[in-house]
Each structure stands twice: as C-alpha cells, then as structure tokens.
C-alpha cells in the first residue's frame, strides 16, 4: 500500500485523529486521577498506591512488544479502536459491579491494569500513525501539537477529577472514560482514513519472531540505538526535578497544599506553553540542535531550581521549575520527529513499542536510585548535580555525527 493517498488529505486526517485521541486521553487521565485519589482517601495506604502504580506499569510493558508487532501488521486505526473499546468495556463492567455494591479496591486495580494493557496496544499504534499520515516536513509541528494536547490533558484532568470526586462516587466518574472512548472510536471510524502499513503482508506468522526482527533492526540502526540510550539516561536524570520537588516543599517550604499545587501547575502550564511554541516554531532545521538546546536549558533550570531551594526563595523555586517545564515540552516532539524521519515505516510500531518499554522501565529504575538517595542527600543538591550532568553530558553526546 502506498502512503500518497493518505498524505494527500493529511490535514483532515491528522486533525480528526488528534481530536479523537485528545478525547480518549482526557477521559483516561481524568479517571486515573479519580481512582488514585479515591484509593488514597479510602485506604490511606502507601502500599495500595504502590500496587496501583504496579498495575498501571507492568501490563503496559508486557503488552508493548505485541502491540508494536500488531501496529506494523494491522490497520492502526482499528487497532486503536479495539484497545479503546476493550478498556471501555472493562470500565463499564466495573461500574456495574460497583453499582450493585461490590465496591472492592481490587476491582479498581483491574480497571487500571486493563487500561495499561490497552495502552500497550494503543501507544505504539498511535505513535506510528503520525508519520503514516503526515509529510516529513510537517512532522515537527504536528508532534508539537500532539504534545500540546497531552499537556492540556495533564493540566485539565486533575482539576476535573478533583471537582468531580467531591460531588459524586467514583463509579459515576468512570462514565467519563466510557463516553470519551466512544467519542474517540466514532471519530476515528468515520473521519480518519487509514490503510494497512507497508510491509504488513510480508510479516512472519509468529508475533515473537516479528518482534525480534524489529529489535534486531533497532540494534543495527546506529541512530535509533544512540537516541534510545540518550532517552533512557535523560529519563533517569530528570527524576529529581520532575518527581522529587514536592519533598523540597514538604521539608523546606512548609508543605502547604497550595504550594504543592503551585509547583505542579507551574510545570504543566509552562509545558503547555512550550508545546505551543514548538508547534508554531517546529524547531531548528537540524533537529539535534533543538534537542541540544533543550537539554542545556533544562539542565540549567534544574541547577537554578536547586540553588533557589537552598536560598529559601519559594517563588524563584517555582519559576525555575516552570522554566524546566517549558523546555521539557520540546523534548518528546523532537525525539518523535527524529525517529519518524529516520525509521522505516514498516518498523515504526515496533520501534515505538521498544521506546515505550524503555520509558516505563527507566523511570522506576531511576526511582530505585533517587528515591532512597533523597532520604540521605538533600534533594536540592540532587537537582544541582543532575542538572550539571545534563548540561555537561548533552554537548559531547548530542554533537555526535550520528544525530545529524
């Protein structure tokens, strides 16, 4: 199948595709927050929150290889619809069980696990759809727009969940996920035209063999191999500023709830603005320059955030967190664009599945390092030293010819 017919009307296709994915993402994120807060308020247990994170991570990692293979074999639109439909059906069954009085925490864990299985299928397919539809010269702006939608959901979903959970039981809030999934499925079904991927007819019968072929392709592809190594390292090094800053608020700035909200809103709102900038701008012609600039400014923002915390200035602390959040929004669109411009279309789904696995294993692995370390070393200094490592390490790594 040639891609030209799809790209001839790519603006219409990508508009409706991103609209459908935006509805699905907003509903899923809102319900995720509602379930997390319900479990927190009901149990007050750190163990249950840990189990919630495990339920939302392990199925995603386990399902991603198969999701990547399917994304390179099947019509990606229908694959996304099946994943959304599966999650909606499971959510609907749990709503019914809650309505009949079976209000067990483990049912919510099942809901989160089902959502993670669905994401393991949906994420590689959705990542591979964009280069299938969009001409290469427009990828940077479309990836920026996609990032803007994701940041918007990240900003609106917690506020929506907080407002709803104060007035209605959790099973009623879960209807939001069902309704937005149905809207997304209808939009993709009737307004997005998408054929089977190139090379899908030549795939081996065994899904595992097909995935291994994809892994071998990645292992031999110098650029993809180098970019994934950078992605894994960056995912670990951003943990102090992205996750551990609430500890600074609790330890050094009084721990008031509004201050915790300020750093979260500051990061996400700035990231939303950053997504808008990269959408309009598109980055430098050589994308590695955009990636290098992003890494340097982000690292400097991390260092400045740590220094502001040491000085005890809360608003400078928030301001530098916002600076880091602003440029962090450039990172994923640039990485996606570089991948989409260099990876063969028939390997795109499996490439995104491997990237999903890296992202969802590097973060927990990094937390095993920085979590305990934060109880021994001041988080302020962790921000400073990881920022220094990002600044000093980014130039010699990202300046290599492999990223040209």
N, C-alpha and C positions, 0 to 999 in steps of 0.2 A: 504494500500500500504506500503510495506517495503522500507526502505531507502537504503538498502545494494546495489542494482543495481546502484543507483545514485552515491554512495560513492566509488564504485569500480573504476570508471573513474573520480574521483572527481577533479584531477588536470586539466584535459582537460576542464571539465565543468566550474570550477571556473575561469580558465584563460579566456575563452570566455565570461563568464558572466561579469567579471570585465572589460574586454575590451569594451564590449557593453555599460556598464554603464558609463565608462570613456568618451566615445564619447558623450553620451547623456548629461552628467554633464557639460562637457566643453562647448558644444554648448549652453546649457541653461544659464550657468553662464555668458558667453560672451555676450549673447543677453540681459540678465538682466542689466549688466553694461551699455551697449549701450543705452538701453531705459532710464535708470536712468539719464545718462549724457545728453541725448537728451532733456528730460523734464527739467533738471536743466538749460541747456543753452537756451532753448526756452522760459521758463516761468520765471526763476529766482525766483521762489516762493517756500518758505518753506512749504506752505500748500499743494502744489501738491506733494512734496516729502513725506509728511506725508500720503497723500492719497495713494501714491504708496506703502508705507510700509503696510498700512492697507489692500490694495488689495492683497498684497503678503502674508499676515498672516492669516486673518480671514477665507478665504476659505480653507486654509490648515488645520486649527484647526477644522473647521466644518466637513470636509471630512474625517479626520483621523479615527474617530470611524468606519465609514462604510468601509474605506479602510482596517482597521485591521480585520474586520469580513470577508471581501472578501478574504483577504490573508490567512485566516485559512480555507476557504471553497473551493477556486478555485485553478487552476493551476497558480502558482505565475508568471511563465514566461509569460503567455498570459495576465495576469493582468497588468504586467509592460508594455508589448507591447501596450495594449489598452490605458493605460494612456499616454504613449509617442505619440501614434498615435492621440489621442484627442488633445493634445497640439499642435502637428504639423499641424493638420487641421485648428484649430483656428488661429494659426500664419499665415498660408497660406492665409486664408480669409482676415486677416488684411493687409497682404502685397498687396493683390489685391485691397482692398479699398484704401490704400494709393496711389497705382499706378494710380488710377482713380481720384486722387485729394482730397479724403476725409481724410485729414491729421489732424484729431482731437485727442487731448490728451486722451480723454476718451476711444478711441479705444486701445491705448497702456495700459490703465488701465485694459481693458477687457482681453488683452493678458496676463498681469501679473496675473490677477485673475484666468484665465484658467490654467495657469502654476501652480498656487497654488493648484487648485482642483486636477490637475494631480499628484502633489507631495503628496497630501493627500492619494492618492491611491498607488502611486509608493513606497513611503518611507517605510511603514510597510511591503509591499511585498518584497522589496529588502533586508531589514534587516532580514527577516525570511528565505530568500533563502540561505544565507551563512551557517547557521547550518544544513539546509536540505541537503546541498551538502558535506560540509567539515567535516571530522572526528574531534572529540572533541580535540584531542591532537594537531591539526594544526590550531585551531581557532584563537589563539592569533596572529600568524604570518600573517594569511590571513586578519584579521581585521586591522592589521598594514599596510598591502599592500593597502587595501581599503582606509585607511586614507591617505596614501601617494598619491594615485590617486586624492583624494579630495583636498589635499593641493596643488598638482600640478595644478589642475584646478583653484584654488583660486589665484595662482601666475600668471598663463598664461592668464587667461580670461580678467582681467583688462587691461593688456598690449595690448592684441589683440583688445579689444573694443576701446581703445584709438587710436590705429593705424588706425582702420577701419573707425571710426566716423569722422576722419579728411579728408577722401577722398571720402566717399560715403554716401548717405542718409540712414536713419535708416531702411527703409523698405528693402533695399538691404542687410543690415547686418542681418536682421531677417531670411534670407535664410539659414544662418549658422545653426540655430536651427532646421529648417526643414530637412536639409541634414543630420545632425548628428543624429537626431531622426530616420530617415530612415535607416541609417547605423546600429544603435543600434538594431532596430527591426529585420533587416535581420540577424545580428549576433546571437541574441537570438533565432530566429525562426529556423535557420538551424544548429547551432553549440552547443546549450545548450539543454541537455535532462533533463526534469524535470517533475515529475508526480504530482498528486494531493496530498495535505497534508494529514497526518494521521488524522483520525477522522472527515474528511470533510463530510462523509456520515451521521454522527450522529448529524449534526448541526440542531438546531431548524429552523423553517421556517422564523420566524421573525428575521431580522438582529439586531434590537434593543435588543431583548431578548438575542441573541447571544453575543452582546457586553457587556450586563450586566453580563452575565456568566463570561466573561473574566475579567471584573472589580472585580467581587467577588473573582475570582481566585487570582488576584493580591493582593487584600485586605487581603486574608488569608495567602499569601505567605510571611513569615517574611523577607526573604532575599530581594525579589523584592521590598517590601514596604520600607524597610530601604534604599536600593540603590536609589530608586526614590526620597526619601526625601533628601539624600545627593546630588543627581543630581540637584534638584531644588535649594537647598541652594548654591551650587557651581556656578550654572548659574547666580545667582544674585550677588554673591561676586566677580566674575571675571569682572563685567561690567566696573569698573574704569580703569583697565589696558587694557582690550580688546576694549573698545569703547571710553573712555573719554580722552585718551592720546593726541589726536590732539588738545584738548583745552589747554594742557600744552604747546605744540609747539606754538600755537597762542598767548598765554599770556606771556610765559617766554622765548621763544627761537626765537622770531621774526616773526614766521608764514610763512616763505618762503615755496613755494610749494615743493622744493626738500627735505626739512626736513620732511614734511608730508609724502612724498613718502618713505623716509628713514625708518621711523618707521613702515610703512605698509610692505615694502619689508623685513625689518629685522625680523618682526614677522612671516610672511608667509614662507620666505626662511628657517628660523630656524625650523619652524614647519614641513617643508618638510624633513629636515634632521632628525628631531625627529621621523617622520613616518618611515623613512628608518631604524633607529636604532631599533625601536620596531618590525619592520618586520623581521629583522635579529635575534634579541635577543629573542623576544617572551615574555619577562618579567620574573619575578621570578616564581618559581613553584607555590607558593601561590600568586595568583593574587592580593590579598588585600595588599601585601607588595609593589607591583608595584604602586598600587593606592595611598597608603600612602606616598611613596617616591615622587610621582608626586605632590601630594598636598603640601607637605612640601617645596619642591624646588620651586614650583610655587609661594607659599606664600612668601618665602624669596625673590624671584625675584621681586615680587610686592613691597615689602618693600624697596628693594635696588633701584628700579626704582624711587620711591617717594623721597628717600634720594638724588639720583643723580640729580633729578629735583630741589630740594631745594638748592643743591650746585651749580646749574647752569652749570653742565657739560653735554653737549648735547650727546657726543659720549658714555659716560658711561650710560647715559639715554637710548640710542638706544641699547647698549649692553645688559643691563638687561632686556629690553623688549624682545630681541631675546632669552635670557635665558628662560624667561617665555613661549615664543612661542615654544621653543624646547621641554620642558617637557609637555606643553599642548597637544602635539600630542600623548602622551602616554595615555591620559585620556580616550578618546572615544573608542579606540580599547580595552582597558582593561575592561571598563564598558560593551561593547558589548560581549566580551568573557565571562565575569562572568554571564551575562544574558543567553547567548546561552547555557552555560554548565548546567544551573540550571532550566530553564523554560521548561515545557513540550512542545514538538514540536507542538501539536495541539493548543496551546495558544500563539504561538510565534508572529503571526501577530497582534493580539490584544494587546499583551504586547508592541510591538514596536509602535503601534498607540497611546497608552497612554503615552509612553515616548516622542513621537513627540508632543503631546498636552502639556505636561509639559514644554518641551524645548521652545515652541513657545508662552507660556503664562508667564513663569517665567522671560524671558528676557524683555518683555515690562513692566511687573510689577516692575522689578528691575529698569528700566529706569525711571519710575514714581517716584522712591525714589531718585536715584542718579543724575538724570538729573537736577531737581530743586536744589538739595543739592550742586551740582557743582557750582552754582551761588552764594552760601552762604559761603561754605567752600572750601579752596584750594584743587584742585584735587590731588596735591602732598600728602596731608595728607589723602585723601581718599584712595590713593594707599597704604599708610603705614598701615592704620588701617584695611583695608580689608585683606591685606597680613598677618597681625598679627592674625586676626580672623581665616584665613585659616590654618595657622601653628598651632595655639593653639587648634583649634577645630578638626582638622583632626585626631590627635592621639587618643583621647578618643573615637571618633565616629568610625573610621575605624578599631580600635583594637578590637572591639566587636566580640564575637564568631559567630554572625550571618553572618559575612562576610568570615568566614573560608570556 
